[in-house]
Amino acid sequence: MPTNKTLMIQGTTSDAGKSLLVTALCRWLARRGVHVAPFKPQNMALNSAVTADGGEIGRAQAVQAQACGLETHTDMNPILLKPNSDTGAQVIIHGRAISEMDAASYHDYKRTARAAVLDSHARLAQRYDAVIVEGAGSPAEINLRHNDIANMGFAEAVDCPVILVADIDRGGVFAHLVGTLALLSESERARVKGFVINRFRGDISLLEPGLKWLEQETGKPVLGVLPYLQDLHLEAEDALPRETVSAKAATTLDVVVPALPRISNHTDFDALRLHPQVTLRFVGPGETPPAADLIILPGSKSVRADLAWLRDQGWETAIRRHLRYGGKLIGICGGFQMLGRAIHDPDGIEGEPGSSNGLGLFDMETTLAAEKQLRNVQGTLALDDAPVSGYEIHAGVSTGPALQRPALQLAHGPDGALSDDGLILGTYLHGLFDTPSASQALLAWAGLADAEPLDYFALRDAAIERLADAVAQHLDGAGLLELIQTKEMPA
């Protein structure tokens, strides 16, 4: 067996393609028999997943684990930061929330966090033949270099090579690459072993003079150019989707989701975005809530503050009008809590201590508590007893008569609520639409006749396969294997 090795992918900017390239390399290596694991030292994201060992990590690392054929584990993302304001975040170490910190406090805490990062990496390196690491943001953020544990600070600590990826679709790709190198220290520049250019469209021969210049200017190889893959879906690490999904059926169900300032786990809606009979739209600040067949209130990291935003944007009036005309409404996690009579935060879990009036559509109240519920679950929907699976990540406990008519029956007990008139459904379950049978039942309930089942897990795996194929076709495979210092395993 080969000695385990670590290769780190860093980007010139956020959304340059780090998550994508790590996912692609993980599947490409796994297909060749390499026992590989993903790793991200520090992640700042509101999209998260529950691991097999009962913790919480960034959702991108859960997708990368799928690419490796592995169950998720908290060591794959030892530090997760979940912003709850412009200056503060919940700090999650090894899958468990330990504190709320502002940016300055966390900067001082990084020395302690560094130990958690190195411990997790050491365990993965001991268990696997290769560890593919994803950086965060850009290593050229010089204001964050002190005590860095997300980019070059980590790479220097474990002495691993780095590949720098840049998105040519943004424009200025050569400036991004050369400028990033210029802002690194001498030892960090030496650690960069090559470049990957992502999302290229057009005639590659027109790019080749620039590639030759780049190699001559920097003395580093271009390991390949990945093409722009049309209609590729890979779950977003945090930002809302910036592309629409094409080729919808003529008759669709119209779904709208308010883009809350602290929206969390918006990956709940990826299965709907990809469904050929559904048109889904995120509605942002300043936009008038449009007419729709189904409104979904999403999860939130700051439920009371996002509920106030919702009211300020006119959604409460729009929701009541929507229900009067027979439209359907779903609340997921924080969105479910908003549907009750009140939300109490006596300990200031998500902001200033206090209480807020809810929308009053369910006879229930929610009290936020420090201890999170973290679990992967299975069960059935009240609608047609359709099988459903997903995960729970929430800090609130809801009580009240509305819960006597649950929306789901899960292995650990009932969940959520279904209104007496059948127009409103609330649940703590994330991944509500990911199971084909559950998606079909929910869409039929919302008014879509002859709703087709959609296997979201299979679609995600097909996207991962497309990425691995692109690596095999367009990147220097021998050069990559040399960097990792591993060999393909016999078939």
Disulfide bonds with the S-S distance in Angstrom:
none
